[in-house]
Amino acid sequence: MFQYDVVKSYILCEDIFQYDVVNSYILGEDMFQYDVVKSYNLCEDMFQYDVVKSYILCEDMFQYDVVKSYSLGKYGDLDSTLISIGKYGDLDSTLISYGPCQTPTLGLCVDRHDKIQSFKPEAYWVINLQIAHPGGRSIYLDWDRVRIFDKEVAQMFLNMIKSADSARVTKVVQEEKFKGRPQALNTIEMLRSASSGLGISPQHTMQVAERLYTQGYISYPRTETTQYPENFDLVVSYYISYPRTETTQYPENFDLVGTLRQQQSSHDWGTIVRELLSTGIQKPRKGTDAGDHPPITPMRSATESELGSDNWRLYDFITRYFIATIMPDCKYLQTKVFFEIGPEKFSCTGHVIVDPGFTSVMTWKAMDDETLPEFKKDQTFSLEEAKLAERQTSPDYLTESELITLMEKHGIGTDVSISVHINNICERNYVYVIAGRKLKPTPLGIVLVHGYQKIDQELVLSTMRSAVEKQLNLIAHGKADFQDVLHHALNIFRLKFKYFVENINGMDELFEVTFSSLAASGKPLSRCGKCRRFMKFIQAKPSRLHCSNCDDTFTLPQNGNIKLYKELKCPLDDYELVLWTTGVKGKCYPLCPYCYNNPPFKDMKKGFGCNECTHPTCQHGLSQTGVSECVECENGILVLDQTSAPKWRMACNMCNVVINFFDNAHKVSVSEDICEDCGSHIVNVDFSKGKTH
């Protein structure tokens, strides 16, 4: 794993970074091969922890550097092509990025979208058939052919059935069946179940799980192991607290009974646990031992009032899942009755629960009794209803749970990173979550994938990363040289990047036909200081103002509302001021679009509003509205919000502190006089005519 991180870092960082990583994490370049082999074969605790830690850091570094490479043109100037995202008005994103796991993850979502768009619904027909039982019940029968795609053929079968007029029982089969208890819980299954069953996103699930882990309620939540050991009735191992793992089997010295005993006082499942302790636990199902951490289990008892909200919901799931893994299978008696109606065959199925087993604690897996009345061989029944029903095939968008399964299948990400990749494509506006926690690609996500595919299809596939990982395994087993693999991987990425840059116009063409230009987007808001014509406000992220006449674009503060500020103008450049606000109770300040992007004074930085402007006489500047130093942060100044009347307030120009004062005052202003005690400016407050404080 560590070699892979070094490869990734080296590919996208400066040479010195790779050198430093190798020499800081490994005790010398000449020790590298030895330590890699040792980490794979012996899994030395401290080394594995450092490898994992470096992996986390390198994941972020990798995505950052890829973004930097592709957006800023580390090996070439891309500003004039696609990555100048500011030239599109309805491109709702502040970041376009590529990642060897992130992009294939997005590719899976877009692939399903493409199939939906190209799908032609195909009609098929089923026969709904119902017989009347002497006991007074109507029984629905299932057709052995299930469905027919030709209506005329389906109608022919229906006519044959109707002409028979009755259904004859050919066989009645009863057999005992089992619904198997689950294997021990690993990270992938936890993420899948939390999304589909609890409606919690993978990223939030991991945040909650890690919080429960640090508070001592569950074992380490990052593991790929789903198997308990053969000898499981010993003492709790120190491995429980070991970070980040792919193992799916408990170590031999893990005390399942002791862990179970901690739950016997629970109001929710205590009765089940006590009974299980009395009768004895079942041998857990055999799973997979990935050689990392043991499966996820509860570590101590808890209550809903103690944890609350999503913490409790996930703890409840993990605990019930753990108890279920050492309970009996669900046992039920299934009865299947076979019928003959003319030449066609039908059947009906029912079942009765004999022993609910693990489903008594995993209630969402429970089966309800579906009893059938008594049937005997050669008994006949009249047809109560027989008709054709038309249906249509239809694909749907991937759910988070299905995406996680596909990522695991294709080797995209690990238990450490899968939730991060899904969260990234959501936060960067490549997909959004719709009802049922399904992931629907945005126009940006679709264009990105189609653009990558147009230039180099491998960029959207997981094959590049999986190929490198296979080579790293060869290094670990002494079958390949590290330097050879490193140079080979570097060469591939360099060539691919060079080819991408040379053909990036193909990507830009897709953007141009999908997104509108700035000139065609937005609504008129404020006047340009140069031409005095209205500039258009582009609300899509990143929000900005655009003057089509001057072809100037001005970025604005994000995550708030923008509106015109009384048609007042900046005394420096004649641009009309706009007002940025986060709401009635939040911060609010005016700004000049030009000054915000082009600081007029040396002590100002890009992104300063009027509440930080050092203009000596402007009525909106800091010299006329600043009151005192902030009570919370070191460098902030509390500035009077001149728009807040009659519920006056002042807000810090650096942090989020907002202070309400002088409610219902007629007018509030800041004087030049200074308080001798605290150094603040004196505030003049006019409550009514002739009454000033």
Secondary structure, 3 states (H helix, E strand, C coil): CHHHHHHHHHHHCCHHHHHHHHHHHCCCHHHHHHHHHHHHHCCCHHHHHHHHHHHHHHHHHHHHHHHHHHHHCCCCCCCCCCCCHHHECCCCCCCCCCCCCHHHHHHHHHHHHHHHHHCCCCEEEEEEEEEECCCCCEEEEEECCCCECCHHHHHHHHHHHHHHCEEEEEEEEEEEEEECCCCCCCHHHHHHHHHHHHCCCHHHHHHHHHHHHHCCCECCCCCCCEECCCCCECCCCHHHHCCCCCCEECCCCCEHHHHHHCCCCCCCCHHHHHHHHHHCCCCCCCCCCCCCCCCCCECCCCCHHHHCHHHHHHHHHHHHHHHHHCCCCEEEEEEEEEEEECCEEEEEEEEEEEECHHHHCCHHHCCCCECCCCCCCCCEEEEEEEEEEEEECCCCCCEHHHHHHHHHHHCCCCCCCHHHHHHHHHHCCCEEEECCCEEEECHHHHHHHHHHHHHCHHHHCCHHHHHHHHHHHHHHCCCCCHHHHHHHHHHHHHHHHHHHHHCCHHHHHHHHHHCCEHHHCCEEEEECCCCCCEEEEECCCCCEEEECCCCEEEECCCCCEEEEEEEEECCCCCCEEEEEECCCCCCEEEECHHHHHCCCCCCCCCCCCHHHCCCCCCCCCHHHHEEEECCCCCCCEEEECCCCCCEEEEEECCCCCEEEEEECCCEEEEEEEECCCCCCEEEEEEEECCEEC
